[in-house]
């Protein structure tokens, strides 16, 4: 599953710096797939759409922080638990049960976003 931010968000921003994928953005903020990742050029996202990884995308929410599903790996491959969930003072970073992903698929997403780890 990816993580989502609920409407209980108080816009404190504690989660933003904790995300290793740069997947969390302030409400109304445009985002790009390339920001905080190694992705460049035209890529296919989970919805099947082709996008330019470096182009600005429409904000997913207007009033509260949001998590870009195509960038969220639940911190798999980085930490033992999702860091946004650990630091949120109001527990509004929760598992998105409508977007279930296996650990294997989350690791593949990490590889897609950041490339192979150095040997």
MODELLER restraints for C-alpha pairs under 7 A, 6 or more apart:
rsr = mdl.restraints
at = mdl.atoms
rsr.add(forms.Gaussian(group=physical.xy_distance, feature=features.Distance(at['CA:1:A'], at['CA:95:A']), mean=6.16, stdev=0.5))
rsr.add(forms.Gaussian(group=physical.xy_distance, feature=features.Distance(at['CA:1:A'], at['CA:96:A']), mean=5.75, stdev=0.5))
rsr.add(forms.Gaussian(group=physical.xy_distance, feature=features.Distance(at['CA:1:A'], at['CA:97:A']), mean=6.41, stdev=0.5))
rsr.add(forms.Gaussian(group=physical.xy_distance, feature=features.Distance(at['CA:1:A'], at['CA:99:A']), mean=5.10, stdev=0.5))
rsr.add(forms.Gaussian(group=physical.xy_distance, feature=features.Distance(at['CA:1:A'], at['CA:100:A']), mean=3.74, stdev=0.5))
rsr.add(forms.Gaussian(group=physical.xy_distance, feature=features.Distance(at['CA:1:A'], at['CA:101:A']), mean=4.41, stdev=0.5))
rsr.add(forms.Gaussian(group=physical.xy_distance, feature=features.Distance(at['CA:2:A'], at['CA:69:A']), mean=5.95, stdev=0.5))
rsr.add(forms.Gaussian(group=physical.xy_distance, feature=features.Distance(at['CA:2:A'], at['CA:72:A']), mean=5.65, stdev=0.5))
rsr.add(forms.Gaussian(group=physical.xy_distance, feature=features.Distance(at['CA:2:A'], at['CA:73:A']), mean=6.41, stdev=0.5))
rsr.add(forms.Gaussian(group=physical.xy_distance, feature=features.Distance(at['CA:2:A'], at['CA:74:A']), mean=5.89, stdev=0.5))
rsr.add(forms.Gaussian(group=physical.xy_distance, feature=features.Distance(at['CA:2:A'], at['CA:95:A']), mean=6.17, stdev=0.5))
rsr.add(forms.Gaussian(group=physical.xy_distance, feature=features.Distance(at['CA:2:A'], at['CA:96:A']), mean=5.64, stdev=0.5))
rsr.add(forms.Gaussian(group=physical.xy_distance, feature=features.Distance(at['CA:2:A'], at['CA:99:A']), mean=6.18, stdev=0.5))
rsr.add(forms.Gaussian(group=physical.xy_distance, feature=features.Distance(at['CA:2:A'], at['CA:100:A']), mean=6.85, stdev=0.5))
rsr.add(forms.Gaussian(group=physical.xy_distance, feature=features.Distance(at['CA:3:A'], at['CA:67:A']), mean=6.96, stdev=0.5))
rsr.add(forms.Gaussian(group=physical.xy_distance, feature=features.Distance(at['CA:3:A'], at['CA:72:A']), mean=6.92, stdev=0.5))
rsr.add(forms.Gaussian(group=physical.xy_distance, feature=features.Distance(at['CA:3:A'], at['CA:74:A']), mean=6.49, stdev=0.5))
rsr.add(forms.Gaussian(group=physical.xy_distance, feature=features.Distance(at['CA:3:A'], at['CA:93:A']), mean=6.36, stdev=0.5))
rsr.add(forms.Gaussian(group=physical.xy_distance, feature=features.Distance(at['CA:3:A'], at['CA:94:A']), mean=5.47, stdev=0.5))
rsr.add(forms.Gaussian(group=physical.xy_distance, feature=features.Distance(at['CA:3:A'], at['CA:95:A']), mean=4.56, stdev=0.5))
rsr.add(forms.Gaussian(group=physical.xy_distance, feature=features.Distance(at['CA:3:A'], at['CA:96:A']), mean=5.20, stdev=0.5))
rsr.add(forms.Gaussian(group=physical.xy_distance, feature=features.Distance(at['CA:4:A'], at['CA:66:A']), mean=6.87, stdev=0.5))
rsr.add(forms.Gaussian(group=physical.xy_distance, feature=features.Distance(at['CA:4:A'], at['CA:67:A']), mean=5.89, stdev=0.5))
rsr.add(forms.Gaussian(group=physical.xy_distance, feature=features.Distance(at['CA:4:A'], at['CA:93:A']), mean=5.67, stdev=0.5))
rsr.add(forms.Gaussian(group=physical.xy_distance, feature=features.Distance(at['CA:4:A'], at['CA:94:A']), mean=5.55, stdev=0.5))
rsr.add(forms.Gaussian(group=physical.xy_distance, feature=features.Distance(at['CA:4:A'], at['CA:95:A']), mean=6.21, stdev=0.5))
rsr.add(forms.Gaussian(group=physical.xy_distance, feature=features.Distance(at['CA:4:A'], at['CA:96:A']), mean=5.50, stdev=0.5))
rsr.add(forms.Gaussian(group=physical.xy_distance, feature=features.Distance(at['CA:5:A'], at['CA:65:A']), mean=6.83, stdev=0.5))
rsr.add(forms.Gaussian(group=physical.xy_distance, feature=features.Distance(at['CA:5:A'], at['CA:66:A']), mean=5.78, stdev=0.5))
rsr.add(forms.Gaussian(group=physical.xy_distance, feature=features.Distance(at['CA:5:A'], at['CA:67:A']), mean=6.79, stdev=0.5))
rsr.add(forms.Gaussian(group=physical.xy_distance, feature=features.Distance(at['CA:5:A'], at['CA:92:A']), mean=5.43, stdev=0.5))
rsr.add(forms.Gaussian(group=physical.xy_distance, feature=features.Distance(at['CA:5:A'], at['CA:93:A']), mean=4.61, stdev=0.5))
rsr.add(forms.Gaussian(group=physical.xy_distance, feature=features.Distance(at['CA:5:A'], at['CA:94:A']), mean=6.38, stdev=0.5))
rsr.add(forms.Gaussian(group=physical.xy_distance, feature=features.Distance(at['CA:6:A'], at['CA:92:A']), mean=5.13, stdev=0.5))
rsr.add(forms.Gaussian(group=physical.xy_distance, feature=features.Distance(at['CA:6:A'], at['CA:93:A']), mean=6.61, stdev=0.5))
rsr.add(forms.Gaussian(group=physical.xy_distance, feature=features.Distance(at['CA:8:A'], at['CA:92:A']), mean=5.84, stdev=0.5))
rsr.add(forms.Gaussian(group=physical.xy_distance, feature=features.Distance(at['CA:9:A'], at['CA:64:A']), mean=6.19, stdev=0.5))
rsr.add(forms.Gaussian(group=physical.xy_distance, feature=features.Distance(at['CA:9:A'], at['CA:92:A']), mean=5.74, stdev=0.5))
rsr.add(forms.Gaussian(group=physical.xy_distance, feature=features.Distance(at['CA:11:A'], at['CA:64:A']), mean=5.95, stdev=0.5))
rsr.add(forms.Gaussian(group=physical.xy_distance, feature=features.Distance(at['CA:11:A'], at['CA:65:A']), mean=6.34, stdev=0.5))
rsr.add(forms.Gaussian(group=physical.xy_distance, feature=features.Distance(at['CA:14:A'], at['CA:87:A']), mean=6.43, stdev=0.5))
rsr.add(forms.Gaussian(group=physical.xy_distance, feature=features.Distance(at['CA:14:A'], at['CA:88:A']), mean=6.38, stdev=0.5))
rsr.add(forms.Gaussian(group=physical.xy_distance, feature=features.Distance(at['CA:15:A'], at['CA:84:A']), mean=4.55, stdev=0.5))
rsr.add(forms.Gaussian(group=physical.xy_distance, feature=features.Distance(at['CA:15:A'], at['CA:87:A']), mean=6.30, stdev=0.5))
rsr.add(forms.Gaussian(group=physical.xy_distance, feature=features.Distance(at['CA:15:A'], at['CA:88:A']), mean=6.31, stdev=0.5))
rsr.add(forms.Gaussian(group=physical.xy_distance, feature=features.Distance(at['CA:16:A'], at['CA:24:A']), mean=5.50, stdev=0.5))
rsr.add(forms.Gaussian(group=physical.xy_distance, feature=features.Distance(at['CA:16:A'], at['CA:25:A']), mean=6.96, stdev=0.5))
rsr.add(forms.Gaussian(group=physical.xy_distance, feature=features.Distance(at['CA:18:A'], at['CA:83:A']), mean=5.81, stdev=0.5))
rsr.add(forms.Gaussian(group=physical.xy_distance, feature=features.Distance(at['CA:18:A'], at['CA:84:A']), mean=6.21, stdev=0.5))
rsr.add(forms.Gaussian(group=physical.xy_distance, feature=features.Distance(at['CA:19:A'], at['CA:83:A']), mean=6.60, stdev=0.5))
rsr.add(forms.Gaussian(group=physical.xy_distance, feature=features.Distance(at['CA:19:A'], at['CA:84:A']), mean=6.64, stdev=0.5))
rsr.add(forms.Gaussian(group=physical.xy_distance, feature=features.Distance(at['CA:20:A'], at['CA:75:A']), mean=6.92, stdev=0.5))
rsr.add(forms.Gaussian(group=physical.xy_distance, feature=features.Distance(at['CA:21:A'], at['CA:36:A']), mean=5.91, stdev=0.5))
rsr.add(forms.Gaussian(group=physical.xy_distance, feature=features.Distance(at['CA:21:A'], at['CA:37:A']), mean=6.49, stdev=0.5))
rsr.add(forms.Gaussian(group=physical.xy_distance, feature=features.Distance(at['CA:21:A'], at['CA:71:A']), mean=6.10, stdev=0.5))
rsr.add(forms.Gaussian(group=physical.xy_distance, feature=features.Distance(at['CA:21:A'], at['CA:72:A']), mean=6.65, stdev=0.5))
rsr.add(forms.Gaussian(group=physical.xy_distance, feature=features.Distance(at['CA:22:A'], at['CA:35:A']), mean=6.75, stdev=0.5))
rsr.add(forms.Gaussian(group=physical.xy_distance, feature=features.Distance(at['CA:22:A'], at['CA:36:A']), mean=5.18, stdev=0.5))
rsr.add(forms.Gaussian(group=physical.xy_distance, feature=features.Distance(at['CA:23:A'], at['CA:67:A']), mean=5.40, stdev=0.5))
rsr.add(forms.Gaussian(group=physical.xy_distance, feature=features.Distance(at['CA:23:A'], at['CA:68:A']), mean=5.19, stdev=0.5))
rsr.add(forms.Gaussian(group=physical.xy_distance, feature=features.Distance(at['CA:23:A'], at['CA:71:A']), mean=5.14, stdev=0.5))
rsr.add(forms.Gaussian(group=physical.xy_distance, feature=features.Distance(at['CA:23:A'], at['CA:72:A']), mean=5.77, stdev=0.5))
rsr.add(forms.Gaussian(group=physical.xy_distance, feature=features.Distance(at['CA:24:A'], at['CA:65:A']), mean=6.81, stdev=0.5))
rsr.add(forms.Gaussian(group=physical.xy_distance, feature=features.Distance(at['CA:24:A'], at['CA:66:A']), mean=5.65, stdev=0.5))
rsr.add(forms.Gaussian(group=physical.xy_distance, feature=features.Distance(at['CA:24:A'], at['CA:67:A']), mean=4.45, stdev=0.5))
rsr.add(forms.Gaussian(group=physical.xy_distance, feature=features.Distance(at['CA:24:A'], at['CA:68:A']), mean=6.43, stdev=0.5))
rsr.add(forms.Gaussian(group=physical.xy_distance, feature=features.Distance(at['CA:25:A'], at['CA:65:A']), mean=5.51, stdev=0.5))
rsr.add(forms.Gaussian(group=physical.xy_distance, feature=features.Distance(at['CA:25:A'], at['CA:66:A']), mean=5.51, stdev=0.5))
rsr.add(forms.Gaussian(group=physical.xy_distance, feature=features.Distance(at['CA:25:A'], at['CA:67:A']), mean=6.43, stdev=0.5))
rsr.add(forms.Gaussian(group=physical.xy_distance, feature=features.Distance(at['CA:26:A'], at['CA:64:A']), mean=6.40, stdev=0.5))
rsr.add(forms.Gaussian(group=physical.xy_distance, feature=features.Distance(at['CA:26:A'], at['CA:65:A']), mean=4.28, stdev=0.5))
rsr.add(forms.Gaussian(group=physical.xy_distance, feature=features.Distance(at['CA:26:A'], at['CA:66:A']), mean=6.48, stdev=0.5))
rsr.add(forms.Gaussian(group=physical.xy_distance, feature=features.Distance(at['CA:27:A'], at['CA:59:A']), mean=6.90, stdev=0.5))
rsr.add(forms.Gaussian(group=physical.xy_distance, feature=features.Distance(at['CA:27:A'], at['CA:61:A']), mean=5.31, stdev=0.5))
rsr.add(forms.Gaussian(group=physical.xy_distance, feature=features.Distance(at['CA:27:A'], at['CA:62:A']), mean=4.44, stdev=0.5))
rsr.add(forms.Gaussian(group=physical.xy_distance, feature=features.Distance(at['CA:27:A'], at['CA:63:A']), mean=4.94, stdev=0.5))
rsr.add(forms.Gaussian(group=physical.xy_distance, feature=features.Distance(at['CA:27:A'], at['CA:64:A']), mean=4.55, stdev=0.5))
rsr.add(forms.Gaussian(group=physical.xy_distance, feature=features.Distance(at['CA:27:A'], at['CA:65:A']), mean=4.65, stdev=0.5))
rsr.add(forms.Gaussian(group=physical.xy_distance, feature=features.Distance(at['CA:27:A'], at['CA:66:A']), mean=6.45, stdev=0.5))
rsr.add(forms.Gaussian(group=physical.xy_distance, feature=features.Distance(at['CA:28:A'], at['CA:59:A']), mean=5.22, stdev=0.5))
rsr.add(forms.Gaussian(group=physical.xy_distance, feature=features.Distance(at['CA:28:A'], at['CA:61:A']), mean=6.13, stdev=0.5))
rsr.add(forms.Gaussian(group=physical.xy_distance, feature=features.Distance(at['CA:28:A'], at['CA:62:A']), mean=4.36, stdev=0.5))
rsr.add(forms.Gaussian(group=physical.xy_distance, feature=features.Distance(at['CA:28:A'], at['CA:63:A']), mean=6.82, stdev=0.5))
rsr.add(forms.Gaussian(group=physical.xy_distance, feature=features.Distance(at['CA:29:A'], at['CA:59:A']), mean=5.46, stdev=0.5))
rsr.add(forms.Gaussian(group=physical.xy_distance, feature=features.Distance(at['CA:30:A'], at['CA:56:A']), mean=5.78, stdev=0.5))
rsr.add(forms.Gaussian(group=physical.xy_distance, feature=features.Distance(at['CA:30:A'], at['CA:57:A']), mean=5.43, stdev=0.5))
rsr.add(forms.Gaussian(group=physical.xy_distance, feature=features.Distance(at['CA:30:A'], at['CA:58:A']), mean=5.37, stdev=0.5))
rsr.add(forms.Gaussian(group=physical.xy_distance, feature=features.Distance(at['CA:30:A'], at['CA:59:A']), mean=4.90, stdev=0.5))
rsr.add(forms.Gaussian(group=physical.xy_distance, feature=features.Distance(at['CA:31:A'], at['CA:56:A']), mean=5.42, stdev=0.5))
rsr.add(forms.Gaussian(group=physical.xy_distance, feature=features.Distance(at['CA:31:A'], at['CA:57:A']), mean=5.19, stdev=0.5))
rsr.add(forms.Gaussian(group=physical.xy_distance, feature=features.Distance(at['CA:31:A'], at['CA:58:A']), mean=6.96, stdev=0.5))
rsr.add(forms.Gaussian(group=physical.xy_distance, feature=features.Distance(at['CA:31:A'], at['CA:59:A']), mean=6.69, stdev=0.5))
rsr.add(forms.Gaussian(group=physical.xy_distance, feature=features.Distance(at['CA:32:A'], at['CA:53:A']), mean=6.05, stdev=0.5))
rsr.add(forms.Gaussian(group=physical.xy_distance, feature=features.Distance(at['CA:32:A'], at['CA:54:A']), mean=5.68, stdev=0.5))
rsr.add(forms.Gaussian(group=physical.xy_distance, feature=features.Distance(at['CA:32:A'], at['CA:55:A']), mean=5.82, stdev=0.5))
rsr.add(forms.Gaussian(group=physical.xy_distance, feature=features.Distance(at['CA:32:A'], at['CA:56:A']), mean=5.07, stdev=0.5))
rsr.add(forms.Gaussian(group=physical.xy_distance, feature=features.Distance(at['CA:32:A'], at['CA:57:A']), mean=5.82, stdev=0.5))
rsr.add(forms.Gaussian(group=physical.xy_distance, feature=features.Distance(at['CA:33:A'], at['CA:39:A']), mean=6.87, stdev=0.5))
rsr.add(forms.Gaussian(group=physical.xy_distance, feature=features.Distance(at['CA:33:A'], at['CA:53:A']), mean=4.76, stdev=0.5))
rsr.add(forms.Gaussian(group=physical.xy_distance, feature=features.Distance(at['CA:33:A'], at['CA:54:A']), mean=6.42, stdev=0.5))
rsr.add(forms.Gaussian(group=physical.xy_distance, feature=features.Distance(at['CA:34:A'], at['CA:40:A']), mean=6.07, stdev=0.5))
rsr.add(forms.Gaussian(group=physical.xy_distance, feature=features.Distance(at['CA:34:A'], at['CA:53:A']), mean=5.09, stdev=0.5))
rsr.add(forms.Gaussian(group=physical.xy_distance, feature=features.Distance(at['CA:34:A'], at['CA:54:A']), mean=5.24, stdev=0.5))
rsr.add(forms.Gaussian(group=physical.xy_distance, feature=features.Distance(at['CA:37:A'], at['CA:113:A']), mean=5.37, stdev=0.5))
rsr.add(forms.Gaussian(group=physical.xy_distance, feature=features.Distance(at['CA:37:A'], at['CA:114:A']), mean=5.43, stdev=0.5))
rsr.add(forms.Gaussian(group=physical.xy_distance, feature=features.Distance(at['CA:38:A'], at['CA:113:A']), mean=5.91, stdev=0.5))
rsr.add(forms.Gaussian(group=physical.xy_distance, feature=features.Distance(at['CA:38:A'], at['CA:114:A']), mean=5.05, stdev=0.5))
rsr.add(forms.Gaussian(group=physical.xy_distance, feature=features.Distance(at['CA:38:A'], at['CA:115:A']), mean=6.84, stdev=0.5))
rsr.add(forms.Gaussian(group=physical.xy_distance, feature=features.Distance(at['CA:39:A'], at['CA:53:A']), mean=6.30, stdev=0.5))
rsr.add(forms.Gaussian(group=physical.xy_distance, feature=features.Distance(at['CA:39:A'], at['CA:113:A']), mean=5.93, stdev=0.5))
rsr.add(forms.Gaussian(group=physical.xy_distance, feature=features.Distance(at['CA:40:A'], at['CA:53:A']), mean=5.46, stdev=0.5))
rsr.add(forms.Gaussian(group=physical.xy_distance, feature=features.Distance(at['CA:40:A'], at['CA:54:A']), mean=6.32, stdev=0.5))
rsr.add(forms.Gaussian(group=physical.xy_distance, feature=features.Distance(at['CA:41:A'], at['CA:52:A']), mean=5.40, stdev=0.5))
rsr.add(forms.Gaussian(group=physical.xy_distance, feature=features.Distance(at['CA:41:A'], at['CA:53:A']), mean=5.53, stdev=0.5))
rsr.add(forms.Gaussian(group=physical.xy_distance, feature=features.Distance(at['CA:41:A'], at['CA:54:A']), mean=6.79, stdev=0.5))
rsr.add(forms.Gaussian(group=physical.xy_distance, feature=features.Distance(at['CA:42:A'], at['CA:50:A']), mean=6.35, stdev=0.5))
rsr.add(forms.Gaussian(group=physical.xy_distance, feature=features.Distance(at['CA:42:A'], at['CA:51:A']), mean=5.40, stdev=0.5))
rsr.add(forms.Gaussian(group=physical.xy_distance, feature=features.Distance(at['CA:42:A'], at['CA:52:A']), mean=4.34, stdev=0.5))
rsr.add(forms.Gaussian(group=physical.xy_distance, feature=features.Distance(at['CA:42:A'], at['CA:53:A']), mean=5.95, stdev=0.5))
rsr.add(forms.Gaussian(group=physical.xy_distance, feature=features.Distance(at['CA:43:A'], at['CA:50:A']), mean=5.40, stdev=0.5))
rsr.add(forms.Gaussian(group=physical.xy_distance, feature=features.Distance(at['CA:43:A'], at['CA:51:A']), mean=5.60, stdev=0.5))
rsr.add(forms.Gaussian(group=physical.xy_distance, feature=features.Distance(at['CA:43:A'], at['CA:52:A']), mean=6.40, stdev=0.5))
rsr.add(forms.Gaussian(group=physical.xy_distance, feature=features.Distance(at['CA:43:A'], at['CA:53:A']), mean=6.47, stdev=0.5))
rsr.add(forms.Gaussian(group=physical.xy_distance, feature=features.Distance(at['CA:44:A'], at['CA:50:A']), mean=4.36, stdev=0.5))
rsr.add(forms.Gaussian(group=physical.xy_distance, feature=features.Distance(at['CA:44:A'], at['CA:51:A']), mean=6.39, stdev=0.5))
rsr.add(forms.Gaussian(group=physical.xy_distance, feature=features.Distance(at['CA:45:A'], at['CA:70:A']), mean=6.53, stdev=0.5))
rsr.add(forms.Gaussian(group=physical.xy_distance, feature=features.Distance(at['CA:46:A'], at['CA:70:A']), mean=6.41, stdev=0.5))
rsr.add(forms.Gaussian(group=physical.xy_distance, feature=features.Distance(at['CA:60:A'], at['CA:66:A']), mean=6.52, stdev=0.5))
rsr.add(forms.Gaussian(group=physical.xy_distance, feature=features.Distance(at['CA:73:A'], at['CA:106:A']), mean=5.04, stdev=0.5))
rsr.add(forms.Gaussian(group=physical.xy_distance, feature=features.Distance(at['CA:73:A'], at['CA:109:A']), mean=6.61, stdev=0.5))
rsr.add(forms.Gaussian(group=physical.xy_distance, feature=features.Distance(at['CA:73:A'], at['CA:110:A']), mean=6.32, stdev=0.5))
rsr.add(forms.Gaussian(group=physical.xy_distance, feature=features.Distance(at['CA:74:A'], at['CA:82:A']), mean=4.95, stdev=0.5))
rsr.add(forms.Gaussian(group=physical.xy_distance, feature=features.Distance(at['CA:75:A'], at['CA:81:A']), mean=6.37, stdev=0.5))
rsr.add(forms.Gaussian(group=physical.xy_distance, feature=features.Distance(at['CA:75:A'], at['CA:82:A']), mean=5.02, stdev=0.5))
rsr.add(forms.Gaussian(group=physical.xy_distance, feature=features.Distance(at['CA:75:A'], at['CA:83:A']), mean=6.84, stdev=0.5))
rsr.add(forms.Gaussian(group=physical.xy_distance, feature=features.Distance(at['CA:76:A'], at['CA:106:A']), mean=6.39, stdev=0.5))
rsr.add(forms.Gaussian(group=physical.xy_distance, feature=features.Distance(at['CA:76:A'], at['CA:107:A']), mean=6.31, stdev=0.5))
rsr.add(forms.Gaussian(group=physical.xy_distance, feature=features.Distance(at['CA:77:A'], at['CA:107:A']), mean=6.29, stdev=0.5))
rsr.add(forms.Gaussian(group=physical.xy_distance, feature=features.Distance(at['CA:84:A'], at['CA:93:A']), mean=6.32, stdev=0.5))
rsr.add(forms.Gaussian(group=physical.xy_distance, feature=features.Distance(at['CA:85:A'], at['CA:91:A']), mean=6.61, stdev=0.5))
rsr.add(forms.Gaussian(group=physical.xy_distance, feature=features.Distance(at['CA:85:A'], at['CA:93:A']), mean=5.05, stdev=0.5))
rsr.add(forms.Gaussian(group=physical.xy_distance, feature=features.Distance(at['CA:85:A'], at['CA:94:A']), mean=6.62, stdev=0.5))
